[in-house]
Amino acid sequence: MSTSNENNATIQTITNSPSFPAGLEGVYACYTTLSEVMGTEGKLIFNGFNAVELAETKTFEEVWFVLREGRLPSCCELSDFRFKIEELGHLTSDEVKLVRKLRGGEPMSAFRSSLSAIANGRNFKSWLKRDQAEISEEIITLCALTPAIMEVLHTGRKPKYKFGNRGYADRYLWGITGERPTEANLRALETYLILTMDHGLNASTFSARVTVSTGADIGAALTAAIGTLSGPLHGGAPGPVLDMFDSIGDCANVDHWVSEKMAAGHLFMGFGHRIYRTDDPRSLTLKRVAERQAGPRIDLAKATEAAILKALAEKQEAKAIAENKPVRTLRVNVEFWTAVVLEHVGIPRTLYSSTFCASRMIGWGEHIREQTSNNKLYRPLSYYTGKKPV
Ligand SMILES: CC(C)(COP(=O)(O)OP(=O)(O)OC[C@H]1O[C@@H](n2cnc3c(N)ncnc32)[C@H](O)[C@@H]1OP(=O)(O)O)[C@@H](O)C(=O)NCCC(=O)NCCS
């Protein structure tokens, strides 16, 4: 047990410490041309393009190309790129067996282990002192393999041949549901996958950059990112959003449910964001997609969204007055409407984080590429607040 003198010494140390924001909130840690999150304006930019416009009008491969090249592809470039992704997206029979053995438990953990094992099996090595083109090929290969890995993990079988598939998003959805997706469901999923492809220096992207900055291989960097994304505060909210709808049950119960939870200091999944101080453009877009899907789930989602936003606003206003601080606005985040859209297209609840992962793999890959093209080892400082030697 510490004495009061020791406690005083610790307090003294902390008082004199250099100041830095908890969670590195507001700190810049890299330059990037990939994406800009404009939290106050509620805009998301991918390499100079408005992400919402891309999501509403382009295919997954076109936007992937934009992240890689900074421009839209010509028709020929797009068909070559699509062909390349398709070609690289096949697992060997040994890899199918390997992935099968890793099934079970948390899908994100199984995916993380599968990707790591495949990179190891393909003999991926440190990227240091190697050709950039080779590194780029390794990145694109692991990304292209994602739908096939997820399919084996979900079905336990060798991926089905998908005659006439319409690309990465189609292969993913078809692999998970076992049926050729309708055009509407494919477009809904593709819109989601594009919107979440990249998002500045979020925790998992930071993880990927930190890992690759040590010279670690591409498989290690992507594995680190997947592990980081698996936390409920980052990419794990859509499943719990549906659990919330189940627990509410019906539109008539919304107000009572929300006020009870609010009184208990509940953390509402699908609300709040570190950067956005206005509407997240991705959630507005996905809400439009969900509205087109229609049905009772949408009505419940709308009623729940409205009730939680109202309750959070009242709480934040009261807090701001009590503490004489500006109001911290809390809005719905991308995960709320994602839950509704993914449920409608037939993705099981247990695979929502994996689906996010299938999209964010592209952003991580491009951040890794960017980091390797101008690397500096990440090595920040920690401020010691432990006991001093006697
Ligand atoms: C996303 C998130 C981690 C951002 O966290 P952050 O930037 O550190 O924000 P804070 O946790 O400091 O939140 C500020 C205040 O708003 C409250 N708040 C934030 N999100 C909230 C939520 N979803 N429900 C209830 N209150 C919330 C916090 O409790 C805190 O209140 P306090 O100052 O009285 O302690 C946080 O909003 C959250 O946990 N949301 C739920 C999980 C989720 O949807 N994750 C997906 C993110 S895309």
The ligand as an SDF file (V2000), in Angstrom:
LIG
                    3D

 48 50  0  0  0  0  0  0  0  0999 V2000
  -17.0200    6.7860  -30.8700 C   0  0  0  0  0  0  0  0  0  0  0  0
  -16.5810    7.1670  -29.4650 C   0  0  0  0  0  0  0  0  0  0  0  0
  -15.5940    6.1010  -28.9480 C   0  0  0  0  0  0  0  0  0  0  0  0
  -15.9120    8.5440  -29.4760 C   0  0  0  0  0  0  0  0  0  0  0  0
  -15.3430    8.7270  -28.2490 O   0  0  0  0  0  0  0  0  0  0  0  0
  -14.6240   10.0810  -27.7710 P   0  0  0  0  0  0  0  0  0  0  0  0
  -14.2760   10.9420  -28.9110 O   0  0  0  0  0  0  0  0  0  0  0  0
  -13.5500    9.6630  -26.8460 O   0  0  0  0  0  0  0  0  0  0  0  0
  -15.8010   10.8190  -27.0140 O   0  0  0  0  0  0  0  0  0  0  0  0
  -16.0450   10.7590  -25.4640 P   0  0  0  0  0  0  0  0  0  0  0  0
  -16.0860    9.3160  -25.0300 O   0  0  0  0  0  0  0  0  0  0  0  0
  -15.0560   11.6680  -24.8040 O   0  0  0  0  0  0  0  0  0  0  0  0
  -17.4910   11.3850  -25.3590 O   0  0  0  0  0  0  0  0  0  0  0  0
  -17.7830   12.6670  -24.8760 C   0  0  0  0  0  0  0  0  0  0  0  0
  -19.0030   12.6090  -23.9850 C   0  0  0  0  0  0  0  0  0  0  0  0
  -20.1270   12.1270  -24.7460 O   0  0  0  0  0  0  0  0  0  0  0  0
  -20.6410   10.9230  -24.1910 C   0  0  0  0  0  0  0  0  0  0  0  0
  -20.8880    9.9930  -25.2710 N   0  0  0  0  0  0  0  0  0  0  0  0
  -20.1570    9.8210  -26.3840 C   0  0  0  0  0  0  0  0  0  0  0  0
  -20.6690    8.8540  -27.1560 N   0  0  0  0  0  0  0  0  0  0  0  0
  -21.7780    8.4360  -26.4970 C   0  0  0  0  0  0  0  0  0  0  0  0
  -22.7290    7.4420  -26.7920 C   0  0  0  0  0  0  0  0  0  0  0  0
  -22.6510    6.7000  -27.9060 N   0  0  0  0  0  0  0  0  0  0  0  0
  -23.7340    7.2500  -25.9010 N   0  0  0  0  0  0  0  0  0  0  0  0
  -23.8180    7.9880  -24.7730 C   0  0  0  0  0  0  0  0  0  0  0  0
  -22.9440    8.9470  -24.4460 N   0  0  0  0  0  0  0  0  0  0  0  0
  -21.9300    9.1560  -25.2970 C   0  0  0  0  0  0  0  0  0  0  0  0
  -19.5020   10.3660  -23.3220 C   0  0  0  0  0  0  0  0  0  0  0  0
  -19.9970    9.5420  -22.2920 O   0  0  0  0  0  0  0  0  0  0  0  0
  -18.8510   11.6270  -22.8100 C   0  0  0  0  0  0  0  0  0  0  0  0
  -19.6060   12.1120  -21.7550 O   0  0  0  0  0  0  0  0  0  0  0  0
  -18.8710   12.6270  -20.4180 P   0  0  0  0  0  0  0  0  0  0  0  0
  -18.0470   13.8010  -20.9030 O   0  0  0  0  0  0  0  0  0  0  0  0
  -20.0010   12.9780  -19.5320 O   0  0  0  0  0  0  0  0  0  0  0  0
  -18.0230   11.4830  -19.9320 O   0  0  0  0  0  0  0  0  0  0  0  0
  -17.7950    7.2260  -28.4970 C   0  0  0  0  0  0  0  0  0  0  0  0
  -18.6880    8.2030  -28.9680 O   0  0  0  0  0  0  0  0  0  0  0  0
  -18.4910    5.8700  -28.3590 C   0  0  0  0  0  0  0  0  0  0  0  0
  -18.0490    5.0480  -27.5590 O   0  0  0  0  0  0  0  0  0  0  0  0
  -19.5880    5.6140  -29.1620 N   0  0  0  0  0  0  0  0  0  0  0  0
  -20.2660    4.3530  -29.0890 C   0  0  0  0  0  0  0  0  0  0  0  0
  -19.5180    3.2650  -29.8780 C   0  0  0  0  0  0  0  0  0  0  0  0
  -19.6260    3.4610  -31.3660 C   0  0  0  0  0  0  0  0  0  0  0  0
  -20.6770    3.7480  -31.9140 O   0  0  0  0  0  0  0  0  0  0  0  0
  -18.4750    3.2510  -32.0520 N   0  0  0  0  0  0  0  0  0  0  0  0
  -18.3570    3.3900  -33.4850 C   0  0  0  0  0  0  0  0  0  0  0  0
  -17.5500    4.6100  -33.8390 C   0  0  0  0  0  0  0  0  0  0  0  0
  -17.6050    4.9610  -35.5740 S   0  0  0  0  0  0  0  0  0  0  0  0
  1  2  1  0
  2  3  1  0
  2  4  1  0
  2 36  1  0
  4  5  1  0
  5  6  1  0
  6  7  2  0
  6  8  1  0
  6  9  1  0
  9 10  1  0
 10 11  2  0
 10 12  1  0
 10 13  1  0
 13 14  1  0
 14 15  1  0
 15 16  1  0
 15 30  1  0
 16 17  1  0
 17 18  1  0
 17 28  1  0
 18 19  1  0
 18 27  1  0
 19 20  2  0
 20 21  1  0
 21 22  1  0
 21 27  2  0
 22 23  1  0
 22 24  2  0
 24 25  1  0
 25 26  2  0
 26 27  1  0
 28 29  1  0
 28 30  1  0
 30 31  1  0
 31 32  1  0
 32 33  2  0
 32 34  1  0
 32 35  1  0
 36 37  1  0
 36 38  1  0
 38 39  2  0
 38 40  1  0
 40 41  1  0
 41 42  1  0
 42 43  1  0
 43 44  2  0
 43 45  1  0
 45 46  1  0
 46 47  1  0
 47 48  1  0
M  END
$$$$
